């Protein structure tokens, strides 16, 4: 029973770490999209 508890705790930790990683990647992609939008607006204004 103790080993099962340790395994569940370890899997829970890995799951939480993965969620934070995905959230960070989503923020990075969002920031890249914002930068591309800003650059495209500058190009549109120059035309």
CORBELCOR-V599820 format. One record per residue. N is the residue number from 1. RES is the residue in one small letter. SS is DSSP state (~ for helix, > for strand, _ for the rest). PSI is psi in whole degrees, -180 to 180 (NA if undefined). OMEGA is omega in degrees with one decimal (NA if undefined). Layout:
BEGIN
N;RES;SS;PSI;OMEGA
N;RES;SS;PSI;OMEGA
END
This chain:
BEGIN
1;x;_;-37;-179.3
2;x;~;-40;179.3
3;x;~;-39;178.7
4;x;~;-40;178.3
5;x;~;-40;178.5
6;x;~;-41;179.3
7;x;~;-44;179.2
8;x;~;-42;178.4
9;x;~;-43;179.1
10;x;~;-44;179.1
11;x;~;-38;177.8
12;x;~;-41;179.4
13;x;~;-43;179.0
14;x;~;-38;179.8
15;x;~;-44;178.9
16;x;~;-39;178.5
17;x;~;-40;179.5
18;x;~;-38;179.4
19;x;~;-42;179.5
20;x;~;-36;179.0
21;x;~;-44;179.4
22;x;~;-40;178.7
23;x;~;-42;178.4
24;x;~;-40;177.9
25;x;~;-39;178.2
26;x;~;-39;177.9
27;x;~;-40;178.1
28;x;~;-43;179.7
29;x;~;-39;178.0
30;x;~;-42;178.6
31;x;~;-39;177.7
32;x;~;-41;177.8
33;x;~;-40;177.6
34;x;~;-41;179.1
35;x;~;-42;179.2
36;x;~;-41;178.5
37;x;~;-44;-179.9
38;x;~;-43;179.7
39;x;~;-42;-179.7
40;x;~;-35;177.1
41;x;~;-37;177.5
42;x;~;-41;178.8
43;x;~;-43;179.0
44;x;~;-39;179.5
45;x;~;-32;179.5
46;x;~;-23;180.0
47;x;_;NA;NA
END
